């Protein structure tokens, strides 16, 4: 990524989303030429000079202090994830920049066993760049069978944005796809030199018509919890409440579990899918796959 463009794009997009009225600033009744706050207004709210904030937004301020970053974050009303992203962007020009390890990610046997233990609900483990590192049979039945794909193609963002069947199967596809792009943007700020992530972004830019617009929004998002809805061709609509957990001992692996209400139509449908997927599950040893 171009560090200067990333810092500028993110800060400009955030100040464009705040009106002077929301920030408690007088407007003077004049017609404004730019949406949201001006640079001098952000500088005033953050307690820094307009010249310094301008250099910061242009990526020319070297090593801003934690206090300055926090003041700008407060002025722009950044949430926790956005603050982390801003810190990553500002750090990307320093020696402390994080580099994604070159080694391939692998799921340890204990986590594979956990996935199989969660046999009544879909569950899978994501790594860097939303790579699907492992998935239990129900996850493969509800989404897509990642195991039949080449290892380099097992990626949740690639599935959501490029697989034509995903647009039919994923309920509220536009929201889910946009959120997935925001997750990738957060990771791009964390690992600006990740060649595989850059290649993925390039592929999505070329092959998904909506990707560029979402990417240029500079929205960032962390995977936590929420609702998911799928249209399954065999059992119909499925409604989930998902939870995401950082895998113990590996901050770069995330366990995602799709929970269901006991006795619900979705729970009953999953029983049907589980029986349908059972023969496939008995043919594969999860520990050997790991």
N, C-alpha and C positions, 0 to 999 in steps of 0.2 A: 504494500500500500504506500501511497504518497503521504507521508506523515503530515506535511503542511496542509494538503487538501483535506485530509481527514479531520484535523483539528478545526480548520475553518468551517467545513461543512457541518460538523456536529454543533459547534457553538452558534453558528448562524441559524441553524434549524431550530435550536432550542429557544433562542431569544425571539425568533419570529413567532413562536407559539404563545408568547405572553404579552398581553395588552398593557398599556400604561395604567389603565384603571385597575387591573388585577394586581399590578405591582404597587399601587398606591401613589402613583406619580401624576402630577397635573398635566393636562394635555394642552391647555391654553386655547382650545377651540380651533387649532390650526389643522389643516389637512396634512396628513402624514404621507410621505412618499414611500415608506417601507412598512411592511406589516410588523407588528410586534414592537419590541424595544429597540432603540438605537444603541450604538456602542457606548455613547457617553452616558446613557441612562443605566446600562448594565454596570459601567464603571462606578457611577455614583452609588448604586445599590451595594456594590461589592466593596466600596471604600478604597478603590485604587484610582490612579489617574487614567484619563481617557487614552493617553498615549500608551500607557503600559497595557491596558486591556486590548487595545488595537494590535499591539505586538503579540500579545498572547493569542488572540484569535487568528492571527496570520501565521502562527507557528514560529515566531521569531523570538519569543521570550525563553531564555535558557533556564532550565531547572527552577520553575516557580515553586515557592515554598508551599508546604501543606496548608498553611493558614490562608494563603491567597487562593489556592484551589478550592478550599472549603467555602471561602467567601463568595467566589464566583458561582459555585454550585448552589449556594443558598439564594443568591440573586436570581438565578435561572430556575430555581425550584426543581432541581434535579432530584430524582429518587435515588435509592441506594445503588441500583444497577447502573444508572446513568453516571453517578459519581465515580463508580469503579471504572467505567468506560473512559471517562475524561482523564482519570489518573493514568490509565494504561496508555492513552494517546500521548499525553504529555511526557510520559516516561519513555516512549518508544524512540526518542532521540537520544536517550541517555545510555550509559553503559549497563544499566540494570535491566535492559529490555529482556523480556521473557522469550525464549526460543522454544518452539515445539520440539520435543525429542524426536530424533530420526527413527528410533526403534518402533516396530509395530506394537500396537496395544494387544494384550491378551487377557482374557478373563480367567481368573484362577478357578480351580475345580470347586471350591466351596461356593462361589457365586453361581456357577453352573448348577450345582445341586439345589441352591435356593430357588432358581428359576423353575426347576422341575417340581419342587415342593409347592410352589404357587401354581399348582396345576388347574385350579378352578377359575382362574382369571388370566387374561393376557399380561405378560410381563417380559421385559427385554432390557438389555443393558446398552447404553450409548457411550461412545468414546468421543474423542476429539472430532470436530467437524460434523457431528451427528452421525458418525459411523455406527452402524448396528453391529456390535461385537458378539451378541448372543441373544437368542429369543426362544421362549418356550413354544410348544406346539400351538397353543391358543393365540398367541401373538402372531404367529405366522399365518394362522387361519383367518384372523380378523383383518390384518393389514395385507401383507403379501408374504410369500415364502422367500425370505431373504437367503435361506440356506442354499437354494438352487442357483443363486446369482454368483458370479465370480466375486471373490473376497473384496476386490477393489471397487465393486459396484454396490456393496451393501451399505447404503447410506439413506437415512430418513429424509433429509432435505431433497436428495435426488428423487426419491420415491414420490414425495408429496408434489413436487413441482414439475417433474418430467414424465411420470408414468400416467398415461391417459386414463387408466382405470382408477387412479387415485382421485381424480376429479369427480368420478361417479360414486366412489365408495366413501369418501371422507365428507361427512356432513359439515356444512359451513366451511367449505374448502378454502374460500378466499381468506377468512380469518386465520385458519390454521396455517396456511401457506405463508401469509404475511408474518405471523409470529415466528415461524421457522426461520425466515430471512433475518428477523431481528436477533434471533439466537446466534446465527452465523456472524452477524455484525459485531456482537459482543466478543465472540471468539477472535474475530479478525483484529480487533483492537488489542486483545491480550497477546496474540501471536502474529505480529505483522509480517514475520519472515517465514511463515508456514507455506511452503511451496505447494503442498497438496491442497490446502485450503484455497490458495489463489487459483489453482487449476479448477477447483470445484466452482468457485464464484464465476470464473470465466465461462465454464460450461453452462451454468444456469443463466448467465447473461445472454448467451447466444441462443439458447433453446427454450427459455420461458419468457413469453412476452411481458408478463407482469413483473418479472424480477427486478428490472432496472428501476422502476418507479418505487418499489418497496425499499430497495437498497439505498436509493438517494434520499429517502426519508430520514436516514440516520437513526432510526429507532433501534433500541437495544432491549433485550429481554433475557431474563434468566428462567430456566426451566424449574418450575416449583410444583404447582398443582392447578387443577382446573377441570373443565368438562370436555368430553370428546363424544362425538356422535358419528356412527358409521352406518352405511346402508350395505348390508351383506347380501350377496345374490342368493344365498341359500336360506338364511334365517331372518332376513328383513332388518329392521332398524335395531341398532344396539346403542345404548346410552351408558357412558362410563363417567366415573369421577376418578381422575388420575392423580397420583402422587409421585413425586420424583425425589430420590434420595441419593446423596453422594455416597459412593461405595466406600466402606471403611478401608483405610489404608491406601486408597488411590483416588485423589481429588479429581482426576480426569475421567473417571467412569461414573455414570449415573444410572441407577436402577429406576426404571419406570414401571409402575404397576397400575393397571386399569381395574379399579374396584367397581363392584355392582351391588345394588341393594338386594339382600337375600329375598328370594321368592318373587323377584320382579320378572317381567317378561324377558329382560336381557339375561338374567341369571338362567332362566329356562332355556333360552336360545343358546347360551354358552354350553349347557349340558349336551345339547344336540351337536354343536360343533366339536365338543370334546370327544364324543363317541365317534364322530366322523374322522377326527384327526388321530385317534388312538392307534390305528394300525401303523401310521407313519411314525408315531412316537416310539413304538416298540422296536422299530428297525434301526433307531439311532441311539448311540450311547453318548449322552451329553459330555461325560468326562473325556471320552476319546475325541469328540469334536473340539474340545478345548485345547 
